[in-house]
Amino acid sequence: MAGYQLWRLQQGLDPDDWKPMPSIGPCVREIRIHTRQEQRVIYVTRSAEGLCVLHAFEKRTRRTASRDVQKARQRLGALTRERRPQVES
């Protein structure tokens, strides 16, 4: 199911169910997949670079666990540092 939702994104469509995640960063969204176990895929869109999946997990409570939010923030930070142009001294 997650693969289909990511395919939709690649086609320029929105996932069937998603929400913005500004607490993680700008342009970050969460795909919500409703199956027997709730599944989530947190990703960031970059217009020139496409999209990058930051974290995917099964959700067991109504609230997203802070460890999952932290993991996505850390990965977004690493991605941002990686993409930043290197300045020579």
C-alpha positions in Angstrom: 0.0 0.0 0.0 2.8 2.4 0.8 4.4 1.7 -2.6 1.2 2.7 -4.3 1.0 6.0 -2.4 4.6 6.8 -3.3 3.9 6.0 -6.9 1.0 8.5 -6.8 3.5 11.1 -5.6 5.9 10.3 -8.4 3.0 10.8 -10.9 2.4 14.3 -9.5 -0.7 13.3 -7.5 -1.4 13.6 -3.8 -1.6 10.4 -1.7 -5.1 9.3 -0.8 -4.7 10.4 2.9 -1.9 12.8 4.1 -1.3 15.7 6.4 1.5 18.3 6.6 4.1 17.9 9.4 5.4 21.4 10.0 6.7 20.3 13.5 9.3 18.3 11.6 10.1 20.9 8.9 8.8 22.8 5.9 7.5 20.7 2.9 7.3 17.6 5.2 4.2 15.5 4.9 2.9 12.3 6.4 1.1 9.6 4.3 -1.5 7.9 6.4 -2.3 4.3 5.5 -5.3 2.7 7.2 -4.9 -1.1 7.4 -5.1 -3.5 10.3 -2.1 -1.7 11.7 -1.9 2.0 11.0 1.1 2.8 8.8 2.8 6.1 8.3 5.4 7.4 5.8 7.0 10.7 6.5 8.6 12.4 3.5 9.8 15.7 2.2 9.3 17.1 -1.2 12.0 19.1 -3.0 10.8 20.4 -6.3 14.1 20.0 -8.2 15.1 16.8 -6.5 11.9 14.9 -6.2 11.0 13.4 -2.8 12.8 11.8 0.0 11.3 9.3 2.5 12.5 10.3 6.0 10.9 7.6 8.0 8.2 4.8 7.7 6.7 3.0 10.7 3.6 1.3 12.1 1.6 3.5 14.5 0.1 1.9 17.6 -1.5 4.9 19.3 -3.4 8.0 18.1 -0.4 10.3 18.8 2.8 9.9 16.8 5.6 8.8 19.1 8.2 11.4 19.8 10.9 8.9 18.8 9.4 8.8 15.3 9.2 12.6 15.1 12.8 12.9 16.3 14.0 10.3 13.8 12.4 12.2 10.9 13.9 15.5 12.2 17.4 14.0 12.4 17.1 12.6 8.9 15.8 15.9 7.5 18.7 17.7 9.2 21.2 15.2 7.7 19.6 15.7 4.2 19.8 19.5 4.6 23.5 19.4 5.6 24.2 17.0 2.7 22.6 19.3 0.2 24.1 22.5 1.5 26.9 23.8 -0.8 30.4 23.4 0.8 32.2 26.7 1.4 36.0 26.5 1.1 38.0 28.4 3.7 
